[in-house]
Amino acid sequence: FSGTHLLLAAIYGEIGPQEKSRAEVKEIMRLSLDFSLELLRVMNPIKDEETLNRIVEVFSKAGLK
């Protein structure tokens, strides 16, 4: 899948609308069935734990498991 879907899901998750964030997460999961919050956490280059937790929370709210 494209990193664009990740970026859009994160942006929509932060500033809205939430429906678009959920739609991007659905597309990510359609394109990559094994993508998960754990994989997002592992592959993310962000080292700041607080920032990473915020990103994971945004994706969790959008429906990523």
PyMOL commands that set and color helices and strands:
alter all, ss='L'
color gray80, all
select helices_A, chain A and resi 3-15+18-31+37-43+49-61
alter helices_A, ss='H'
color red, helices_A
deselect
rebuild
show_as cartoon
